[in-house]
Amino acid sequence: MKPNNHLNIVKNSLFGKDLSEAQCQTLSAIIDIRHLKAGEALITEGEVDHTLYVPISGKLSVVKTISGGQEEQLHVLTPGELTGTRGFLDGKEPNATLRALTNTQLICIEQSKFEQLISSEPTIVYQVMRAIVRDIHDIVTNMNNSHVAFSNYINKQHGRY
């Protein structure tokens, strides 16, 4: 993919909304674009990966191995949702496997390349980290709302059910 396409991808991503044109250009220079075919694994449970991923197109299944080697689907990632934050931020093993449900295209930011921007481009680093925190905050908010709805359903509270 051409570098100009990388620039447009960054500008249209959750990172680009808080960055100037020049900052998007700098960030686009360190990203890679990865293509997965349906069924191909992106991240495997238990295997450390230091890359942050953002689907541009396609869908990824987040699956957890449960007893007897069976897999349970936890979530379906769609374009714009971040994944790989545990490995990218802390070098921790993922606790689930991500597998393409459809042909999928992703933005990839390797931790080592990103960390090179700390001294030269701290505003870019700040804005990307801010986007990660916003994404995680949205996930926690959605989980809390789901918990309340589920509790209300179980307890039949508040006259809703």
Secondary structure in CASP SS format (residue, H / E / C, confidence):
PFRMAT SS
TARGET T0000
AUTHOR 0000-0000-0000
METHOD secondary structure of the structure
MODEL  1
M C 1.00
K C 1.00
P H 1.00
N H 1.00
N H 1.00
H H 1.00
L H 1.00
N H 1.00
I H 1.00
V H 1.00
K H 1.00
N C 1.00
S C 1.00
L C 1.00
F C 1.00
G H 1.00
K H 1.00
D H 1.00
L C 1.00
S C 1.00
E H 1.00
A H 1.00
Q H 1.00
C H 1.00
Q H 1.00
T H 1.00
L H 1.00
S H 1.00
A C 1.00
I C 1.00
I C 1.00
D E 1.00
I E 1.00
R E 1.00
H E 1.00
L E 1.00
K C 1.00
A C 1.00
G C 1.00
E C 1.00
A E 1.00
L E 1.00
I E 1.00
T C 1.00
E C 1.00
G C 1.00
E C 1.00
V C 1.00
D C 1.00
H C 1.00
T E 1.00
L E 1.00
Y E 1.00
V E 1.00
P E 1.00
I E 1.00
S E 1.00
G C 1.00
K C 1.00
L E 1.00
S E 1.00
V E 1.00
V E 1.00
K E 1.00
T E 1.00
I C 1.00
S H 1.00
G H 1.00
G H 1.00
Q C 1.00
E E 1.00
E E 1.00
Q E 1.00
L E 1.00
H E 1.00
V E 1.00
L E 1.00
T C 1.00
P C 1.00
G C 1.00
E C 1.00
L C 1.00
T E 1.00
G C 1.00
T H 1.00
R H 1.00
G H 1.00
F H 1.00
L H 1.00
D H 1.00
G C 1.00
K C 1.00
E C 1.00
P C 1.00
N C 1.00
A C 1.00
T E 1.00
L E 1.00
R E 1.00
A E 1.00
L C 1.00
T C 1.00
N C 1.00
T E 1.00
Q E 1.00
L E 1.00
I E 1.00
C E 1.00
I E 1.00
E E 1.00
Q H 1.00
S H 1.00
K H 1.00
F H 1.00
E H 1.00
Q C 1.00
L H 1.00
I H 1.00
S H 1.00
S H 1.00
E C 1.00
P H 1.00
T H 1.00
I H 1.00
V H 1.00
Y H 1.00
Q H 1.00
V H 1.00
M H 1.00
R H 1.00
A H 1.00
I H 1.00
V H 1.00
R H 1.00
D H 1.00
I H 1.00
H H 1.00
D H 1.00
I H 1.00
V H 1.00
T H 1.00
N H 1.00
M H 1.00
N H 1.00
N H 1.00
S H 1.00
H H 1.00
V H 1.00
A H 1.00
F H 1.00
S H 1.00
N H 1.00
Y H 1.00
I H 1.00
N H 1.00
K C 1.00
Q C 1.00
H C 1.00
G C 1.00
R C 1.00
Y C 1.00
END
